Amino acid sequence: MTPGALGDVRPAAPAPGPVPPETLAALARTRPLPAATAALRAALHARRMLLLKSLLVRADGARGTLPAAARRRFADDWALLERAERTDAAAVRAVLDYPTTGAWLAAALAAPDGPEFEGGLAGLGAVAVAAALRAGCRFTTTRVLPAGTLPLPGIGLLRCARGPVRLSGRAGAVRITDAAGRTLLLPGTAHAGPGTRWTAGSTLAWSALHTLPGGTAVLDDVDPHRVPTGGIGPAALPAAERPHSGPAAWAARWRDAHALLAATHPARAAETLALVRAVVPLAPPARTGPALSATVRTAPGAVLAQLPADRRELVELLVHETHHTKLAVLDELVPLWRPGGSLHRVGWRRDPRPVPGVLQGAYAHLALLDLWGRARTGPARAWRRRAAERFEVCREQVAEALSVLAESDELTPYGREFVRGMGSHHARLAGSARSPV
């Protein structure tokens, strides 16, 4: 197991580099262009490969302190990942770029040496098995599952009694045998219908993810990395667990929301389908109010949210969080700000925000301003009225935030150019003769 061994993994991509000016300008204007979407997806994959290389280098450097069994397991997992990639590179890329894979990689690399890092390395096994299952390659592996679970990113979750479990894959099907000899068969890519659950006895079970209508995004309510340990927001909201995640309600709301978004702005609907890989249901709110949503920087492409009240709210939530994902990926490619300690007031938050928070919020609200500008002449009367009201409020809020950013010395040259592009788009939307920046 050496750093050079990663060269055999062909999905590897070059390290992030500069963004073409025209792509940066399109992104600053929140424009949903296929070329910009492709650039973001390429940047995300490059980042994942960089983190995967970093994990390999760190594991190689720690081989003197890692137990021999952990080293062998990591080497076997790496070999399985390589074999899957030789079978179907696109399938492996889908697993590596899945949001919770990024969350696992970030946690593993941040773990201190010792048992925590060893536990983080063990996560490669789940990624490798998921990749092999998607790729349809043959493999046989035995896993010891101390927690009694094996999450397969973007596919589902295996539950079994603690102890060794044997997995045998062939032509895309996997046969699972636990220590007691109970057997479970996962056919195809384990997506045999939304949320299908095969059981063989009370201690061996499979929970597949639900695929949301009209695309490839899934409702992820089982992956242990889907929500940070501390929860989401001031209330530290946890993830909603099965059977309380509301898959039927989410599917219906998702279908209706995308129909409305496609009728309002087809290109933005296509962008959302291309960039949102997973929706992670959060626990329901303790009191009434707008649905809470978030995007985790280490897991772009996942929208963490409580179930919105209606399709209009979900449209706005998806556009908002998609632009958090876009900016998170872009900043890994081209840094937009420097470290600094200044705090600023913004119209959409009660607490003062640092410059990165101001930029993130202004960018998401600029996209909403664009959406509401189009929705004012949209197909539904209630949607038009809501859009007109939101547009007026949001226009002023974004203008104030752009003024803060224009005066900040914490932006990089790329960041200043990006904010200028945002300001030009805001000026056009607001019908102003010149940009607020």
Secondary structure as UniProt FT lines:
FT   HELIX           3..8
FT   TURN            10..11
FT   HELIX           21..28
FT   TURN            29..30
FT   HELIX           34..61
FT   TURN            62..65
FT   HELIX           68..87
FT   HELIX           89..96
FT   HELIX           99..110
FT   TURN            113..114
FT   HELIX           115..135
FT   STRAND          139..145
FT   TURN            146..147
FT   STRAND          149..152
FT   TURN            153..155
FT   STRAND          156..159
FT   STRAND          163..170
FT   TURN            171..172
FT   STRAND          173..178
FT   TURN            179..180
FT   STRAND          183..186
FT   TURN            188..189
FT   TURN            194..195
FT   STRAND          197..199
FT   TURN            202..203
FT   STRAND          205..208
FT   STRAND          210..211
FT   TURN            213..214
FT   STRAND          218..219
FT   TURN            224..225
FT   TURN            229..230
FT   TURN            233..236
FT   TURN            242..243
FT   HELIX           247..264
FT   HELIX           266..275
FT   STRAND          278..282
FT   STRAND          293..294
FT   TURN            297..298
FT   TURN            300..301
FT   STRAND          302..305
FT   HELIX           311..333
FT   STRAND          343..344
FT   TURN            347..348
FT   STRAND          353..354
FT   HELIX           355..375
FT   TURN            376..377
FT   HELIX           381..407
FT   HELIX           413..430
//
